[in-house]
Amino acid sequence: MNVLEQGLLFAIALGANTFSAFSGGGAGLVQFPALIFLGLPFAVALATHKVATVALGLGATLRHARERSLERGFALFMLAVGIPGVVLGAGVVLHVPGRLAEIALGVLTLGLGLYSWGRSGLGQEHAPRHRDRRGYLTGGAVLFLIAVLNGSLTSGTGLFVTLWLVRWFGLDYRRAVAYTLVLVGLFWNGTGALVLGTLGHIRWSWLPALLAGSLAGGYLGAHLAIVKGNRWIKRGFELVTVVIGIKLMLG
């Protein structure tokens, strides 16, 4: 790629990942289709996108680490239930037609945004709940299923994690977004990138610009989320879910 094309990739990654880090997911709404539009086959674009999103998680981690808002035990729980699901999803995605799954995911994602929009107090206060055995089993089962989607699809699954952490475990939006960006963005996506890179192909020459834009966008979006607080994050989450839901349904 020439310098102009690398600059375009950087701008796309910066914009997509800034908004994703602020709202708790959705970088694939812009970044993944852009890679296809610029000439990559679906499987190559998917693997390349997954590698780039790891930088989003890293950028967000660098900013959220200063706030110390993550509980180690809960973070380990999310890794334990999520990584096996990501491996399962990434292992089958290259062999399964994805259009029907994308439509279903679009309907669900749109529903997430409308659900959050209709509940004005959702995620505004931090009130942990369901931290007993039954709560962890139910919550972990849903996180595992979301992780399978994360490994097999390109956008929207981080938003599922964010809302589930708010709705089931009682986190406020700021903390939920922090968990999503650090654990999903860095570790779940890192696992998916590793599996997809092993089974498929990555366009390495495109990655420098994508990684730089994702890293900068992850840090900037996380900073905006911390500064603006729960109400702004909630509105950003709702906007992204509605747009992504419609986009996935329309194709």
C-alpha positions in Angstrom: 0.0 0.0 0.0 1.2 3.5 -0.7 1.4 6.3 1.9 -2.0 7.7 1.1 -3.7 4.3 1.5 -1.9 3.7 4.8 -3.1 7.2 6.0 -6.6 6.2 5.1 -6.4 3.0 7.1 -5.0 4.9 10.1 -7.9 7.4 9.9 -10.5 4.7 9.6 -9.0 2.7 12.6 -8.6 5.9 14.7 -12.3 6.9 14.2 -13.8 3.4 14.6 -11.8 2.5 17.7 -12.3 5.9 19.4 -16.0 5.5 19.3 -15.8 1.8 20.2 -13.7 2.5 23.3 -16.1 5.2 24.4 -19.3 3.2 23.9 -18.1 -0.3 24.8 -17.8 -2.0 21.3 -18.6 -1.7 17.7 -15.2 -1.0 16.0 -16.0 -3.6 13.4 -19.0 -1.6 12.1 -16.6 0.7 10.2 -13.2 -1.1 10.2 -14.1 -4.5 9.0 -16.3 -3.4 6.0 -13.6 -0.9 5.1 -11.0 -3.6 4.8 -13.3 -5.5 2.4 -14.0 -2.4 0.4 -10.3 -1.7 0.0 -9.9 -5.2 -1.5 -9.4 -7.9 1.1 -11.3 -11.2 0.8 -13.7 -11.8 3.7 -11.6 -14.3 5.6 -8.4 -12.3 5.3 -10.2 -9.1 6.3 -11.7 -10.9 9.3 -8.3 -12.2 10.5 -6.6 -8.8 9.9 -9.4 -6.9 11.7 -9.2 -9.2 14.7 -5.4 -8.6 15.0 -6.0 -4.8 14.8 -8.6 -4.9 17.5 -6.1 -6.2 20.0 -4.4 -2.8 19.8 -7.8 -1.3 20.7 -7.8 -3.3 23.9 -4.2 -2.4 24.6 -4.8 1.3 24.2 -7.9 1.1 26.4 -6.0 -0.9 29.0 -3.2 1.7 29.2 -5.9 4.3 30.1 -8.1 2.3 32.4 -5.2 0.8 34.3 -4.7 4.3 35.8 -8.2 4.2 37.3 -7.9 0.7 38.9 -11.6 0.0 38.3 -11.2 -3.7 37.6 -11.5 -6.5 40.2 -8.9 -9.2 39.6 -11.2 -12.1 40.5 -14.0 -10.9 38.3 -11.6 -10.3 35.4 -10.2 -13.9 35.7 -13.8 -15.2 35.7 -14.5 -13.4 32.4 -11.3 -14.8 30.9 -12.1 -18.4 32.1 -15.6 -18.4 30.6 -14.8 -16.3 27.5 -11.6 -17.7 26.0 -12.9 -21.2 25.3 -16.0 -19.7 23.6 -13.8 -17.5 21.4 -11.7 -20.5 20.4 -14.8 -22.5 19.5 -16.3 -19.6 17.5 -13.1 -18.8 15.6 -12.6 -22.4 14.8 -15.9 -22.7 12.9 -16.4 -19.3 11.4 -14.3 -20.0 8.3 -16.6 -22.9 7.4 -20.1 -21.5 8.1 -22.1 -19.1 6.0 -22.5 -16.0 8.1 -25.3 -14.0 6.5 -28.2 -15.5 8.5 -26.2 -15.2 11.7 -25.5 -11.5 10.9 -29.2 -10.8 10.4 -30.0 -12.5 13.8 -27.2 -10.6 15.5 -28.5 -7.4 14.0 -31.9 -7.9 15.4 -30.5 -8.7 18.8 -28.1 -5.7 18.7 -30.9 -3.3 17.8 -32.9 -4.7 20.6 -30.0 -4.0 23.1 -30.0 -0.3 22.1 -33.8 0.0 22.4 -33.8 -1.8 25.7 -31.2 0.5 27.2 -32.9 3.6 25.7 -36.2 2.6 27.4 -34.5 2.3 30.9 -33.2 5.7 31.8 -31.6 4.6 35.1 -29.8 1.5 33.6 -26.1 1.4 34.3 -26.0 4.8 36.1 -25.1 3.4 39.5 -22.6 0.7 40.5 -24.6 -1.9 42.4 -23.0 -5.4 42.2 -25.3 -8.3 42.3 -25.6 -12.0 41.3 -22.1 -12.7 42.8 -23.2 -16.1 44.3 -22.7 -19.5 42.7 -25.9 -19.5 40.8 -25.3 -15.9 39.6 -21.9 -16.8 38.3 -23.1 -19.9 36.6 -25.9 -18.1 34.7 -23.7 -15.1 34.0 -20.8 -17.2 32.9 -23.0 -19.3 30.5 -24.2 -16.2 28.8 -20.7 -14.7 28.6 -19.5 -18.0 27.0 -22.2 -17.8 24.3 -21.3 -14.2 23.6 -17.6 -15.3 23.4 -18.6 -17.8 20.7 -20.2 -15.0 18.7 -17.1 -12.9 19.4 -14.8 -15.5 17.8 -17.1 -16.0 14.8 -18.5 -12.6 14.0 -17.0 -9.2 13.4 -18.9 -6.5 15.3 -21.4 -6.0 18.1 -20.4 -8.7 20.5 -18.5 -6.3 22.8 -21.8 -4.4 23.1 -23.5 -7.6 24.3 -20.8 -8.0 27.0 -21.2 -4.4 28.1 -25.0 -4.6 28.5 -24.8 -8.0 30.2 -22.4 -6.8 32.8 -24.7 -3.9 33.5 -27.9 -5.9 33.5 -26.9 -9.1 35.2 -23.9 -8.2 37.4 -25.0 -4.6 38.3 -22.0 -2.7 37.0 -22.4 0.9 35.9 -21.6 1.7 32.3 -18.2 3.1 33.0 -17.0 -0.1 34.7 -18.7 -2.4 32.3 -17.0 -0.6 29.3 -13.7 -0.9 31.1 -14.1 -4.7 31.5 -15.2 -5.1 27.9 -12.3 -3.1 26.4 -9.6 -4.7 28.5 -10.8 -8.3 28.6 -12.7 -8.6 25.4 -10.6 -6.1 23.4 -7.3 -7.4 24.5 -7.7 -11.1 25.6 -10.8 -12.4 23.8 -9.9 -10.7 20.5 -6.2 -11.7 20.9 -7.3 -15.3 21.2 -9.5 -15.0 18.2 -6.8 -13.3 16.2 -4.4 -16.2 17.1 -6.8 -18.9 16.0 -7.9 -17.1 12.8 -4.3 -16.2 12.0 -3.4 -19.9 12.3 -6.3 -21.2 10.3 -6.5 -18.4 7.8 -4.4 -15.5 6.5 -3.5 -12.0 7.7 -2.5 -9.1 5.5 0.6 -8.1 7.5 1.4 -5.1 5.3 -1.9 -3.4 6.3 -1.4 -3.9 10.0 1.0 -1.0 10.9 -1.5 1.7 10.1 -4.4 -0.3 11.6 -2.5 -1.1 14.8 -1.4 2.5 15.3 -5.0 3.9 14.7 -6.5 1.2 16.9 -4.0 1.9 19.8 -4.5 5.6 19.6 -8.3 5.3 19.3 -8.5 2.8 22.2 -6.7 5.2 24.5 -8.6 8.3 23.4 -12.0 6.6 23.6 -11.3 5.2 27.0 -10.2 8.7 28.2 -13.4 10.2 26.9 -15.5 7.5 28.6 -13.8 8.2 32.0 -14.1 12.0 31.7 -17.7 12.1 30.4 -19.2 9.5 32.7 -22.1 7.0 32.7 -24.8 9.1 31.1 -22.7 10.0 28.0 -21.5 6.4 27.7 -25.1 5.1 27.9 -26.1 7.4 25.0 -23.1 6.4 23.0 -23.8 2.7 23.6 -27.4 3.2 22.5 -26.4 5.0 19.3 -23.8 2.4 18.3 -26.1 -0.6 19.0 -28.9 0.9 16.9 -26.6 1.8 14.0 -24.8 -1.6 14.1 -28.1 -3.5 14.4 -29.6 -1.8 11.3 -26.3 -2.2 9.4 -26.1 -6.0 10.1 -29.7 -6.5 9.1 -29.3 -4.6 5.8 -25.9 -6.1 5.0 
